[in-house]
Amino acid sequence: MAVAVHHAGGAIINFSTSVTKLAFPGYAPYAASKGAVDAITLVLARELRGRDITVNAVAPGPTATSLFLDGKDSDTIATLEKATPLERLGQPEDIAESVAFLAGPARWANGQVIYVNGGAI
């Protein structure tokens, strides 16, 4: 008979979005799906109690990737840049640094949604 082996420790990092708080018109289905990610993050953090597994989510804001920039004109991009106190779009590295923090030294952060959006919300 096979015996399930459960190893303690680890980090689960989900991807959400800042759109859930920014409430952009036209993004309702997307925001709703990511709202579910936020809920799963909190519930799973509690369900994995006692296993030393953290569960968090990173919620990026506007990030300068080809997927995000495709189809947006320069005026739209400039408006999005000015929407944050840092007055720029995020870079993929900005998001990666937050993920690395949650995967590594942030062992006390659990069940959290971390908004990485330059202060937009």
PEWO-V919041 format. One record per run of one state. SS is the DSSP state (H for helix, E for strand, L for the rest). FROM is the first residue (numbers start at 0). LEN is the number of residues. If there is no record, write none. Layout:
ss:SS from:FROM len:LEN
ss:SS from:FROM len:LEN
This chain:
ss:L from:0 len:9
ss:E from:9 len:6
ss:L from:15 len:3
ss:H from:18 len:4
ss:L from:22 len:5
ss:H from:27 len:20
ss:L from:47 len:5
ss:E from:52 len:8
ss:L from:60 len:2
ss:E from:62 len:1
ss:L from:63 len:2
ss:H from:65 len:4
ss:L from:69 len:4
ss:H from:73 len:9
ss:L from:82 len:7
ss:E from:89 len:1
ss:L from:90 len:1
ss:H from:91 len:12
ss:L from:103 len:9
ss:E from:112 len:4
ss:L from:116 len:5
